[in-house]
Amino acid sequence: MFRPLSFYIGLRYTAAKRRNHFISFISLTSMIGLMLGVGVLIIVLSVMNGFDRELKQRILGMVPHAVIEGTGPLEDWETVDRQVEEHPRVLAAAPFIQGQGMVTGGANVRGVMLNGVLPEQEKTVSIIEKHMIKGSLDDLHPGEFGIIIGQLMASSLRLDLGDKVTVVLPEASVTPAGVLPRLKRFTVKGVFSVGAELDGNYTLVHMADAAKLMRTGGKAQGVRLLVDDLFAAPKVAEEAARMLNGRYFISDWTRTHGNLFQAIRMEKTMIGLLLMFIVAVAAFNIVSTLVMVVTDKTADIAILRTMGATPGRIMRIFIVQGAVIGVFGTLIGTALGVLGALNISAFISWLEGALGHKFLSADVYFISYLPSQLQWQDVYIISGAGLAMSLLATIYPAWRASRIDPAEALRYE
């Protein structure tokens, strides 16, 4: 692409020690700025990809992809379960009963979401079994009133396997003694940890026990669906509901957690654009660097022109010089960004341990650690953009160098 002479002189101009040290300093800062911009952009987008992945795998692995409910408790949930599983995009279905309440343990109280499930079927639609740290879903048996809680709740209420907790529902029961809240004693049968906010407010009990507590007459509240594509959940749920006889209501994860997912995607886009401006500023610093180099090398350019160098060759010399700064800055930044993205999670974990401070708390954020997922597509786009902006930044200074008049430049030499 470049003639050997243009390439050779361009490299000499880049590597040579200049009389004007300020120009060398500007060249170095341009390269460092481009390097840092590219590296930081790769790391930040990898962290945003990590949050996106964790939302899909952890949060949406626990909450329903889609739910089908009737106007009241399902009379024959087994039939509904069987019919919706006939849909080709429904991977599994499971009945559930859900309600809100409070759990008291010792002197502490915590609001919870109470989920009545059938252990065998719940395993097919949820990742909960893979994240049990104590006990198992199979420890939930009808009539025993066992409960499975998250690790954050267990720590907050100081609970362990075999401990007793009281579940209080926000409904009153009229008794001869007066109006009393509905409550029941449960035994802790298991503890799970998904590293998310669900560890603090998500509980599971056997569906038969939940039916007694919530007085559904042994019937399920609805059927939970696991679909093959998260983003197709609304459409699949609607199609599955049409296969049923009767009137049903559908809901999906986009209504419960869709705002969080959209916020992460929007933040990734906006942060990417803002950091790309940093890369652009660093790349276009090459313009000022090359303009000063052209001014510094005016006599050299004039001599080359008198020796027969064409304006095109002069232009290619300075394009090579600017491209070297851009290529090295982008490549070094890409390497640092990739290494940072692959190790940022381990580094933050080490830093948390060293400082004894948790940067991400599951009480505040939906996960308790900093995730990272490197996507090579992002690396290619960022690196390509950095190189493209660097090359574009060389055009004006190189064109200006090619327009220098040899006679005018050598008049006062």
Beta strands, then each sheet from edge to edge (+ up, - down):
strand 1: 66-74
strand 2: 90-105
strand 3: 108-117
strand 4: 132-135
strand 5: 146-150
strand 6: 164-175
strand 7: 178-192
strand 8: 202-206
strand 9: 220-227
strand 10: 248-252
sheet 1: 4+ 7- 5- 8+ 3+ 2- 9+ 1- 10+
sheet 2: 4+ 7- 5- 8+ 3+ 2- 6+
end
